[in-house]
Amino acid sequence: MTEIEIVSEKPLTLPEVKEMLSEIKKSTELGFRANKTTEYTELFVKQKPSEAAEVKKKIEELNIMRLKDKVIAKIIDLAPTDAESLKMILATENITVKQEDLGKILECLK
């Protein structure tokens, strides 16, 4: 069995995953897991990768200290519509954010 080496790691939003899989599908046949992931993204991803990238940029520009790429990707994927939903997403990473910043993040998602 071959050893797989991870060269780099970067959190992706679901729209980015959907786009990457469609590009890969053009040149090679997808494996079982990739096909299942493609099915999932077809069902649940409504946002275009360019829109997700724009939202990500807006959230990053807020310069909220503890908000890392992983959390930003999760926020974009789940697209919370209220402060309580956003707090629940942040709680999974033990992050607390001021009420004012919660409002700014939600504004970026609109």
NUTI-890082 format. One record per residue: residue number from 0; residue in one letter; x, y, z of N, C-alpha, C in turn. Coordinates in nm, 4 decimals. Each point is the difference from the previous one (the first is absolute). Layout:
<NUM; a; <X; Y; Z>; <X; Y; Z>; <X; Y; Z>>
...
***
This chain:
<0; m; <0.0844; -0.1176; 0.0000>; <-0.0844; 0.1176; 0.0000>; <0.0890; 0.1241; 0.0000>>
<1; t; <-0.0338; 0.0977; -0.0803>; <0.0822; 0.1200; -0.0100>; <-0.0289; 0.0957; 0.1138>>
<2; e; <0.1020; 0.0725; 0.0369>; <-0.0109; 0.0990; 0.1068>; <-0.0426; 0.1328; -0.0616>>
<3; i; <-0.1017; 0.0626; 0.0561>; <-0.0477; 0.1282; -0.0495>; <0.0629; 0.1098; 0.0840>>
<4; e; <0.0557; 0.0990; -0.0673>; <0.0618; 0.1125; 0.0687>; <-0.0875; 0.1235; -0.0190>>
<5; i; <-0.0383; 0.0621; 0.1092>; <-0.0794; 0.1225; -0.0061>; <0.0974; 0.1161; -0.0135>>
<6; v; <-0.0105; 0.0701; -0.1118>; <0.0912; 0.1104; -0.0285>; <-0.0499; 0.1287; 0.0649>>
<7; s; <-0.1300; 0.0239; -0.0087>; <-0.0587; 0.1174; 0.0641>; <-0.1456; -0.0300; 0.0337>>
<8; e; <-0.0533; 0.0799; 0.0886>; <-0.1370; -0.0192; 0.0447>; <-0.0680; 0.1356; 0.0022>>
<9; k; <-0.1193; 0.0081; -0.0590>; <-0.0718; 0.1267; -0.0072>; <-0.1498; -0.0285; 0.0091>>
<10; p; <-0.0703; 0.0655; 0.0923>; <-0.1447; -0.0200; 0.0087>; <-0.0691; 0.0547; -0.1255>>
<11; l; <-0.0939; -0.0760; -0.0538>; <-0.0742; 0.0413; -0.1189>; <-0.1480; 0.0121; 0.0327>>
<12; t; <-0.0661; 0.0915; -0.0675>; <-0.1450; 0.0085; 0.0116>; <-0.0605; -0.1050; -0.0923>>
<13; l; <-0.1237; -0.0356; 0.0236>; <-0.0656; -0.0991; -0.0853>; <-0.0096; 0.0445; -0.1465>>
<14; p; <-0.0263; 0.1289; -0.0288>; <0.0007; 0.0407; -0.1411>; <0.1369; -0.0216; -0.0662>>
<15; e; <0.1079; 0.0201; 0.0750>; <0.1340; -0.0242; -0.0542>; <0.0214; -0.1492; -0.0259>>
<16; v; <-0.0476; -0.0839; 0.0919>; <0.0121; -0.1450; -0.0161>; <-0.0773; -0.0447; -0.1237>>
<17; k; <-0.1204; 0.0529; -0.0153>; <-0.0833; -0.0354; -0.1153>; <0.0710; 0.0350; -0.1307>>
<18; e; <0.0577; 0.1186; -0.0041>; <0.0707; 0.0441; -0.1206>; <0.1230; -0.0873; -0.0272>>
<19; m; <0.0770; -0.0295; 0.1038>; <0.1195; -0.0831; -0.0167>; <-0.0361; -0.1396; -0.0504>>
<20; l; <-0.1035; -0.0582; 0.0576>; <-0.0409; -0.1339; -0.0424>; <-0.0483; -0.0010; -0.1450>>
<21; s; <-0.0682; 0.1066; -0.0411>; <-0.0467; 0.0032; -0.1389>; <0.1180; 0.0132; -0.0962>>
<22; e; <0.1054; 0.0715; 0.0410>; <0.1211; 0.0110; -0.0825>; <0.0729; -0.1345; -0.0080>>
<23; i; <0.0100; -0.0676; 0.1125>; <0.0672; -0.1305; 0.0038>; <-0.0780; -0.1015; -0.0841>>
<24; k; <-0.1327; 0.0080; 0.0084>; <-0.0867; -0.0941; -0.0717>; <0.0195; 0.0096; -0.1519>>
<25; k; <0.0387; 0.1186; -0.0486>; <0.0213; 0.0191; -0.1436>; <0.1183; -0.0815; -0.0517>>
<26; s; <0.1000; -0.0198; 0.0860>; <0.1214; -0.0674; -0.0463>; <0.0141; -0.1454; 0.0467>>
<27; t; <-0.0610; -0.0351; 0.1121>; <0.0114; -0.1373; 0.0499>; <-0.1331; -0.0471; 0.0582>>
<28; e; <-0.0073; -0.1284; 0.0240>; <-0.1189; -0.0568; 0.0621>; <0.0114; 0.0175; 0.1512>>
<29; l; <-0.1103; 0.0422; 0.0613>; <-0.0002; 0.0203; 0.1447>; <-0.0169; -0.1323; 0.0726>>
<30; g; <0.0613; -0.0084; 0.1184>; <-0.0146; -0.1174; 0.0842>; <-0.1322; 0.0036; 0.0751>>
<31; f; <-0.0222; -0.1020; 0.0813>; <-0.1251; -0.0122; 0.0750>; <-0.0260; 0.1219; 0.0887>>
<32; r; <0.0981; 0.0375; 0.0818>; <-0.0183; 0.1123; 0.0929>; <-0.0197; 0.1312; -0.0748>>
<33; a; <0.0748; 0.0186; -0.1064>; <-0.0133; 0.1228; -0.0790>; <-0.1386; 0.0077; -0.0640>>
<34; n; <-0.0521; -0.1135; -0.0460>; <-0.1355; -0.0019; -0.0566>; <-0.1046; 0.0334; 0.1054>>
<35; k; <0.0159; -0.0553; 0.1196>; <-0.0937; 0.0296; 0.1094>; <0.0071; 0.1485; 0.0373>>
<36; t; <0.1201; 0.0542; 0.0029>; <0.0177; 0.1419; 0.0307>; <-0.0637; 0.0856; -0.1084>>
<37; t; <0.0158; -0.0401; -0.1250>; <-0.0620; 0.0723; -0.1112>; <-0.1519; -0.0009; 0.0139>>
<38; e; <-0.0568; -0.1150; 0.0332>; <-0.1450; -0.0096; 0.0211>; <-0.0447; 0.0953; 0.1107>>
<39; y; <0.0753; 0.0031; 0.1084>; <-0.0324; 0.0872; 0.1134>; <0.0028; 0.1467; -0.0421>>
<40; t; <0.1064; 0.0393; -0.0705>; <0.0111; 0.1405; -0.0410>; <-0.1095; 0.0372; -0.0996>>
<41; e; <-0.0383; -0.0929; -0.0868>; <-0.1079; 0.0275; -0.0955>; <-0.1318; 0.0267; 0.0739>>
<42; l; <-0.0229; -0.0721; 0.1079>; <-0.1238; 0.0157; 0.0765>; <-0.0032; 0.1273; 0.0845>>
<43; f; <0.1127; 0.0324; 0.0635>; <-0.0030; 0.1028; 0.1035>; <0.0690; 0.1317; -0.0327>>
<44; v; <0.0832; 0.0046; -0.1005>; <0.0729; 0.1237; -0.0290>; <-0.0793; 0.0834; -0.0995>>
<45; k; <-0.0423; 0.1165; 0.0446>; <-0.0768; 0.0911; -0.0853>; <0.0838; 0.1208; -0.0423>>
<46; q; <0.1111; 0.0203; 0.0671>; <0.0841; 0.1170; -0.0215>; <0.1079; -0.0297; -0.1039>>
<47; k; <0.0341; 0.1007; -0.0797>; <0.1088; -0.0143; -0.0972>; <0.1329; 0.0198; 0.0724>>
<48; p; <0.1070; -0.0629; -0.0480>; <0.1313; 0.0173; 0.0637>; <0.0442; 0.1464; 0.0067>>
<49; s; <-0.0333; 0.0775; -0.1022>; <0.0383; 0.1417; 0.0002>; <-0.0725; 0.0763; 0.1108>>
<50; e; <-0.1268; -0.0341; 0.0235>; <-0.0760; 0.0632; 0.1081>; <0.0582; -0.0381; 0.1356>>
<51; a; <0.0350; -0.1268; 0.0159>; <0.0597; -0.0465; 0.1257>; <0.1334; 0.0694; 0.0248>>
<52; a; <0.0796; 0.0174; -0.1046>; <0.1296; 0.0673; 0.0136>; <-0.0189; 0.1458; 0.0398>>
<53; e; <-0.1025; 0.0631; -0.0556>; <-0.0287; 0.1398; 0.0332>; <-0.0410; 0.0137; 0.1470>>
<54; v; <-0.0859; -0.0909; 0.0458>; <-0.0438; 0.0014; 0.1402>; <0.1197; -0.0258; 0.0915>>
<55; k; <0.0845; -0.0956; -0.0376>; <0.1188; -0.0317; 0.0800>; <0.0895; 0.1227; 0.0131>>
<56; k; <0.0189; 0.0710; -0.1103>; <0.0840; 0.1201; 0.0015>; <-0.0597; 0.1066; 0.0920>>
<57; k; <-0.1322; 0.0187; -0.0073>; <-0.0667; 0.0989; 0.0850>; <0.0174; -0.0345; 0.1480>>
<58; i; <-0.0169; -0.1283; 0.0343>; <0.0136; -0.0416; 0.1402>; <0.1444; 0.0169; 0.0469>>
<59; e; <0.0959; -0.0353; -0.0849>; <0.1415; 0.0167; 0.0359>; <0.0340; 0.1469; 0.0224>>
<60; e; <-0.0608; 0.0892; -0.0780>; <0.0261; 0.1436; 0.0130>; <-0.0527; 0.0578; 0.1312>>
<61; l; <-0.0880; -0.0730; 0.0679>; <-0.0499; 0.0452; 0.1301>; <0.1093; -0.0069; 0.1066>>
<62; n; <0.1047; -0.0790; -0.0263>; <0.1134; -0.0157; 0.0923>; <-0.0431; -0.0405; 0.1408>>
<63; i; <-0.0865; -0.0977; 0.0081>; <-0.0413; -0.0529; 0.1300>; <0.1074; -0.0991; 0.0429>>
<64; m; <0.0622; 0.0269; 0.1127>; <0.1214; -0.0681; 0.0446>; <-0.0012; -0.1527; -0.0111>>
<65; r; <-0.0931; -0.0664; 0.0620>; <0.0071; -0.1465; 0.0122>; <-0.0685; -0.0739; -0.1146>>
<66; l; <-0.0454; 0.0726; -0.1011>; <-0.0712; -0.0613; -0.1119>; <0.0990; -0.0509; -0.1041>>
<67; k; <0.0209; -0.1303; -0.0014>; <0.0955; -0.0636; -0.0915>; <-0.0712; -0.0466; -0.1272>>
<68; d; <0.0784; -0.0380; -0.1011>; <-0.0545; -0.0444; -0.1289>; <-0.0988; -0.1151; 0.0140>>
<69; k; <0.0297; -0.0925; 0.0892>; <-0.0865; -0.1167; 0.0215>; <-0.1395; 0.0437; 0.0444>>
<70; v; <-0.0053; 0.0948; 0.0912>; <-0.1274; 0.0477; 0.0531>; <-0.0733; 0.0829; -0.1054>>
<71; i; <0.0742; 0.0810; -0.0733>; <-0.0612; 0.0808; -0.1058>; <-0.0638; -0.0907; -0.1046>>
<72; a; <0.0687; -0.1073; -0.0379>; <-0.0551; -0.0950; -0.0975>; <-0.1282; -0.0633; 0.0535>>
<73; k; <0.0005; -0.0349; 0.1283>; <-0.1181; -0.0613; 0.0612>; <-0.1173; 0.0991; 0.0012>>
<74; i; <0.0292; 0.1264; 0.0291>; <-0.1040; 0.1035; 0.0012>; <-0.0602; 0.0152; -0.1398>>
<75; i; <0.0853; 0.0033; -0.1016>; <-0.0481; 0.0146; -0.1377>; <-0.0840; -0.1210; -0.0406>>
<76; d; <0.0450; -0.1192; 0.0350>; <-0.0729; -0.1223; -0.0364>; <-0.1380; -0.0063; 0.0653>>
<77; l; <-0.0078; 0.0362; 0.1259>; <-0.1259; -0.0122; 0.0737>; <-0.0897; 0.1226; -0.0149>>
<78; a; <0.0586; 0.1144; -0.0382>; <-0.0739; 0.1241; -0.0269>; <-0.1063; 0.0306; 0.1054>>
<79; p; <0.0418; 0.0233; 0.1244>; <-0.0982; 0.0308; 0.1043>; <-0.0734; 0.1309; -0.0311>>
<80; t; <-0.1257; 0.0068; 0.0407>; <-0.0795; 0.1195; -0.0279>; <-0.0245; 0.0852; 0.1240>>
<81; d; <0.0370; -0.0519; 0.1168>; <-0.0184; 0.0777; 0.1227>; <0.1193; -0.0201; 0.0937>>
<82; a; <0.0081; 0.0873; 0.1001>; <0.1138; -0.0008; 0.0920>; <0.0093; -0.1308; 0.0788>>
<83; e; <-0.1128; -0.0570; 0.0375>; <0.0020; -0.1248; 0.0773>; <0.0614; -0.1145; -0.0799>>
<84; s; <-0.0368; -0.0112; -0.1262>; <0.0570; -0.1053; -0.0859>; <0.1494; 0.0209; -0.0178>>
<85; l; <0.0396; 0.1246; -0.0179>; <0.1420; 0.0322; -0.0160>; <0.0772; -0.0330; 0.1275>>
<86; k; <-0.0578; 0.0310; 0.1159>; <0.0644; -0.0325; 0.1279>; <0.0207; -0.1504; 0.0144>>
<87; m; <-0.0965; -0.0791; -0.0463>; <0.0127; -0.1460; 0.0097>; <0.1151; -0.0500; -0.0869>>
<88; i; <0.0172; 0.0587; -0.1169>; <0.1120; -0.0385; -0.0869>; <0.1319; 0.0348; 0.0675>>
<89; l; <0.0082; 0.1201; 0.0560>; <0.1227; 0.0447; 0.0659>; <0.0282; -0.0824; 0.1257>>
<90; a; <-0.1046; -0.0450; 0.0679>; <0.0168; -0.0785; 0.1227>; <0.0693; -0.1334; -0.0270>>
<91; t; <-0.0144; -0.0542; -0.1205>; <0.0664; -0.1269; -0.0318>; <0.1514; 0.0139; 0.0020>>
<92; e; <0.0484; 0.1223; -0.0143>; <0.1444; 0.0267; 0.0027>; <0.0409; 0.0777; 0.1257>>
<93; n; <-0.0919; 0.0104; 0.0970>; <0.0243; 0.0747; 0.1243>; <0.0418; 0.1444; -0.0265>>
<94; i; <-0.0730; 0.0651; -0.0884>; <0.0281; 0.1389; -0.0346>; <-0.1165; 0.0860; 0.0474>>
<95; t; <0.0330; 0.1080; 0.0696>; <-0.1018; 0.0972; 0.0375>; <0.0292; 0.1291; -0.0753>>
<96; v; <-0.1058; 0.0620; -0.0473>; <0.0125; 0.1219; -0.0797>; <-0.0992; 0.1013; 0.0546>>
<97; k; <0.0386; 0.1270; -0.0020>; <-0.0894; 0.1060; 0.0467>; <-0.1272; 0.0018; -0.0842>>
<98; q; <-0.1086; 0.0432; 0.0621>; <-0.1293; 0.0089; -0.0686>; <0.0117; 0.0876; -0.1252>>
<99; e; <0.0755; 0.1059; 0.0116>; <0.0216; 0.0924; -0.1124>; <0.0656; -0.0724; -0.1188>>
<100; d; <0.1003; -0.0837; 0.0301>; <0.0687; -0.0751; -0.1052>; <-0.0893; -0.1081; -0.0604>>
<101; l; <-0.0870; -0.0591; 0.0822>; <-0.0959; -0.0978; -0.0523>; <-0.0871; 0.0653; -0.1075>>
<102; g; <-0.0447; 0.1212; 0.0292>; <-0.0820; 0.0743; -0.0962>; <0.0750; 0.0282; -0.1289>>
<103; k; <0.1278; 0.0336; 0.0127>; <0.0815; 0.0279; -0.1189>; <0.0176; -0.1253; -0.0857>>
<104; i; <0.0217; -0.1144; 0.0657>; <0.0154; -0.1262; -0.0735>; <-0.1298; -0.0331; -0.0729>>
<105; l; <-0.1124; 0.0138; 0.0699>; <-0.1296; -0.0295; -0.0621>; <-0.0268; 0.0930; -0.1180>>
<106; e; <0.0437; 0.1236; 0.0113>; <-0.0164; 0.0965; -0.1100>; <0.0796; -0.0436; -0.1228>>
<107; c; <0.1170; -0.0558; 0.0222>; <0.0830; -0.0497; -0.1112>; <-0.0677; -0.1157; -0.0730>>
<108; l; <-0.0791; -0.0773; 0.0719>; <-0.0650; -0.1174; -0.0586>; <-0.1223; 0.0348; -0.0846>>
<109; k; <-0.0498; 0.1215; 0.0138>; <-0.1213; 0.0393; -0.0749>; <0.0320; 0.0319; -0.1435>>
***
